[in-house]
């Protein structure tokens, strides 16, 4: 499920070539997840690493992460009675 979540999130990435010929990418809805590199391929690799690290920190801290295409990886608290 995590692999699928990352793949779907990456499909939403927006790439832009900057004036210095480097590439910038971000994923709308994922605040702080962005990358910048000399080629679009390297930019995508960096974006994947940033997204993975961002997800790990968010989940570890109990922060909510966006639901993407109905894929919800948020940790749910189970209440027992």
C-alpha positions in Angstrom: 0.0 0.0 0.0 2.8 2.4 0.8 4.5 1.9 -2.6 1.2 2.5 -4.4 0.6 5.6 -2.3 4.0 7.0 -3.3 3.5 6.2 -6.9 0.1 7.9 -7.0 1.4 11.0 -5.2 4.3 11.2 -7.7 1.8 11.2 -10.5 0.5 14.5 -9.2 4.0 16.1 -9.2 4.5 19.3 -11.1 7.8 19.9 -12.8 9.2 23.2 -14.0 12.4 24.1 -15.8 14.0 27.1 -14.1 15.9 30.0 -15.7 19.3 28.4 -14.7 18.2 25.2 -16.7 17.8 23.2 -13.5 14.5 21.4 -12.8 12.2 22.1 -9.9 9.4 19.7 -8.8 6.7 19.8 -6.1 3.6 17.8 -5.2 0.6 20.0 -4.6 -1.0 19.3 -1.2 2.3 18.0 0.3 3.7 21.1 2.0 7.5 21.2 2.0 7.9 18.3 -0.5 10.0 19.7 -3.3 13.2 19.0 -5.2 15.6 20.8 -7.5 18.3 19.2 -9.6 20.1 19.5 -12.9 18.0 17.0 -14.9 14.4 16.0 -14.7 15.4 12.4 -13.9 17.6 13.5 -11.0 14.9 15.8 -9.8 12.4 13.0 -9.7 14.8 10.8 -7.8 15.3 13.5 -5.3 11.6 14.2 -5.0 11.0 10.5 -4.2 13.6 10.6 -1.4 12.1 13.8 0.0 8.6 12.4 -0.1 9.7 9.2 1.6 11.5 11.0 4.4 8.5 13.5 4.8 6.1 10.6 5.1 8.2 8.8 7.7 8.5 11.9 9.8 4.8 12.8 9.5 3.6 9.3 10.4 6.2 9.0 13.3 4.9 12.2 14.8 1.3 11.2 14.3 0.6 14.0 11.8 -1.9 13.6 9.1 -0.8 13.0 5.6 -3.0 13.6 2.5 -5.3 10.9 1.3 -4.4 10.4 -2.4 -6.9 8.7 -4.8 -8.7 7.2 -1.8 -5.5 5.7 -0.5 -5.2 6.6 3.2 -2.1 5.6 5.1 -2.8 7.6 8.2 -2.3 5.7 11.4 -5.7 5.1 13.1 -6.1 4.7 16.8 -8.0 1.5 17.7 -10.3 2.0 20.6 -11.1 -1.2 22.6 -13.9 -1.4 25.1 
